[in-house]
Every structure is written in structure tokens, then in C-alpha cells.
Amino acid sequence: MPAPVTAPIGVVLARTAKTAGRAFDQALAAAGGSQPVWQILISLKTRPVANQRELADAVGIQGATLTHHLNGMETAGLVTRRRDPANRRVHLVTLTPQGDELFLRLASAAIAHDERMRKGFTDTEIAQLADFLHRMAANVTDDGAERSS
């Protein structure tokens, strides 16, 4: 078997994702946040009051992990939690003014990071890249397997 001329696309994609993710982590940290905090804040901006289960689903993390992050965020004054009057077993999470301020700082960092990632690409190339990535994802999921049959 001859040696490959180029790295497998999955390796290139994984390395690129790791590099981009690390750069995003650094950008958010410089603005006073992290990816989990950013995901929670952006979810609360789109749904101002959410119960913890809804929030965990929206962010894509387990309930215990979310609780860990919310504990820190509540201690920092970024969110409040209160029992749902309609169901005392459910906690409702709300963004505080400090959380809103952090959201704005992290949003600026996220926008700057996105602009940095797009540097040197045309809008058409970005659209093509997004299409290629969606197609790759479909190729390795049940959706892609069903389409190729």
C-alpha cells in the first residue's frame, strides 16, 4: 500500500477544529468567560427564563455538568435560580444584569473570533465551506448513510 500523499480529511478537520476551538477558548477567556459560560449565556439571551433541564438540552450538556457551571455563575452574580411556582422541583434560571454585561463582552469576543476565522475568505467560499462541512457531518451520521443507499 503506498503512503498517502495528503493527510486524511478527517485528520485535517480534527486538527483544524482543535486549533479553532483553542483560539476561541483563549478569546473568551481574555473577555472573562469560557465556552460553557458563553453557551449558557447565549441560551438565556434567546430564552430569558429557562428551567435547568431545558437549558442543559439547549447547551448540549448533562444536568450535573450544567449544575456545576450554574453554581459558579450564580456565585459570580451572573445568573439567579429560583423554584418554579408551578413545580417546586424545577429551578428557573434567569440572567442578571452582570450576566448581561458578560454576555455583551463575550459576544464581542465571539464576533471578533468569527471575523478572524473568516479572514481571507469570500462570502461564497464561507458558504461553500459550511455546505461541505454539513455534507461531511451527514456522511458520518444516519442521515448520510440513508442518502447514499
N, C-alpha and C positions, 0 to 999 in steps of 0.2 A: 504494500500500500504506500503510495507516495505521500510525502509530507504535505500538509495543507499549505497553500500559497498565502492564504489570509486566515485570520482568526475566525472561528465560528461566530456567526452573527449574535448568537445568544451570549457569548463571552463578551463581545464588544458592547452589547446592550447592557449587560450586568455591570460591567466596569463603568460605563457612562452613567448609569443610574446611581451607582455608589458615589461617584465623583460629584454629580449634580446634587445628590442628597446631602453629602457632606458640606458642600458650599452653601446650600440652603440652611442647614443647621447652624453654620457659622454666621450667616446673615441674620437669622432670627436671634441667635444668642447675643450678637452685637446690639440688637434692639431691645434686649431684655426678655427674650422668650425662648421657646423651643417648639419643635413641630407638634408635640401633643397639645401644648397650651394653645398654639395657633389654631389647630383643628377644633378644639373645644370652643375657642372664642368665635371663630367664623361660623360654627354651627349655631351658637347662641345669637349671633347677629342676624341669621336668617330665620331663626325661631326664638324670639326673645325669652320665652319661658318654656323650658323643656323638662320632662322628668328624666331621671338618670338613665333609665332603660332606653328611651328614645335617643338620648344624647350618645350613649355607648354605641347604638346601632349606626347613628349618623357619622360618628367618628371612626367606626370600624374597630373598636377595641372591646375587650371583655369588661364586664361590670366592675370587677375588683380592681383592674388597672385604672379604669375611669375614676373610681373612688379615691385611689391613691393620688391621682392628679388633682381632683377636685379638693381634696384635703389641703394640699399645698396652695392651690389657688384661693381657697376660702381664707386660709391663714394670711395670705398676701393681700387680702381685701379685693380680689378680682371678681369673685362670684359670691352669691349667697345661696344657701339651701334652706328650704322650709318644707314642712309637711304639706301635702296636698289636702285641703279641707275635705275633698270628696273621697279621698282614700288615704288614710293616715299612714299606710305602709309605703307610700310613694313620696319621694322627695322631689321638689321642683327646684330647678337651678335657674338663677337669674344673674345676668351681668350687672356689675356695679359700675359707677362712674369711673373708678380706677381701671376696671376691666375694659371699659370702653376706650379709655386713653391708651391702654396697652394694645388693644386691637388696632387702633389707628397707627401706632408705631410699627407694629408687626406687618400691617397691610402695606405700609410704605416700603418696608424691607422686602416683602414678598414681591411687590411690583418691580422694585429695583432689581431683584434677583431674576425675575422673569425677563426683564429688558436685557440684562446681561446674557442670559441664555440665548436670546433671540438675535444677539449681535451678529451681523454678517449674513443673516438670512433674510430673504424676501418674504412677504406675506404668503406668496404662493408656495414657497419652499416649506414654510412652517405648516401650512395647511396639508401639504403632501406628507410631511413627516408625521403629523398627527394621524393622518389616514393610514400610513404604513404601520405605525405603532398599534393602532386599533385592529388592523388586519392581523398583525403578528399575535396580538393577545387572543383574537378569535381563533387563530390556528392552533393554539395550545389549550383551548377550552372545549367544552362540549359543543358550543355553537360552531366552532371551526370544524370539528370532526363531522358534524351533521351536514354542513355545507359541502364538504369535499366528497361526501358519499354519493 
